[in-house]
Amino acid sequence: KSNQQNYVDQVIRSNSDEEYAKLWLEDMIFRGTTYQHTIAGTSTSVKSITLDDVKNHYKKYFTNGNVTVGIAGSFTEKFKSTLLTNISNLPSKTFDLTPSPKGNIPTGLNVEIISKEGALGSAISAGFPMAVTRSNDEFAALIIANSWLGEHRKSYSKLYQKIREARSMNYGDYTYIEWYKNGGGNMLPPFGTPRKSNYFSIWVRPVQTAESLKNQYEELKDIKTGHAHFALRMVMKEMDALINNGMTQQAFEETRNFLSSYMKLYQQNLASQLGYRMDAHFYGRKDYIGEMIALFGKLTLEDVNRTIKKYWQTKNMHIAIVTDVQEATALRESFLTGAISPMSYSNGLKNVLNPAILEEDKIVERYPLPIKTVNIIPNAETFKINKAEGGLKIIK
């Protein structure tokens, strides 16, 4: 319990601003529901846990009516029989799980900036609930669209090319069509992560603050904010272009062909093969990877572009940003006023950039964002309060 208390009180806030922002995005999407708190809980909820709570939880959920068994590898019938017998000796109890809550879709862009002393950049996560999961055949079309726009750790994706490759703004920029566990550590999607309530998300790895840029480059000494506003505008501009114009035939075919081979890498050993089969069972499928690849072969460009328009949008979204205390207020003001957010390059970089990039920057820096609210949350106040205990402390 002490370790868990330390995690929700300290580690979340100090270990990785990127993971911190992603956890806060989930808090925003599911605020007021049983999904709001992190898996580890909140500061107050962990404090309240008793030994009897743990014992009662074990008695309620660890039963032979609440288990699915998967076995892979070289096992004997005796091993299988012993395993199933042992599981059957668990208490007999079946029950209906609490229905999964639906996420909240805001009106306009709802921004919450976590103001953190000593943050090295601005980490951004944004997203909205999405009513489609792996159980739906349309998921195959979104896999293709998402791979082209922002496949995790893929340098060919549009956002990576625009933000990292062309402008050297950060380490990577990605999008997701379902919850992705430990994006900072995993190169391939891990198994064992199914959820009934799904959401789309954007991950912009930390971009520089005004203070960090000014400390490096004398020519940038007068800037008010760093790259966060520009980066968010770039993401929304590219996503809007995809929604409105769709993929091209060439992009569709190249991405589909790539994924038909690439997704097989998700199951490189028996553990991952079994894990993905177990996840498929959760979604009412038998072989998720094989079925998605088969669906790729049936899809047309029109199918993918229609599905993009059906499920994706940029007008109503939650946005979580973890940034330094010196950046938070100026960034809030920039969002609320819709200020022009020019890209701040060092002279050395600006002089070698393709002129086409600088021309595009003029469009991006003014790209309209339907900002509705922008609140600053003190770093010390996050993940403390249960949903029934009231609201957050907000810096106005």
Order of alpha helices (4+ residues) and beta strands (2+ residues): alpha-alpha-alpha-alpha-alpha-beta-beta-alpha-beta-beta-alpha-alpha-alpha-alpha-alpha-alpha-beta-alpha-alpha-alpha-beta
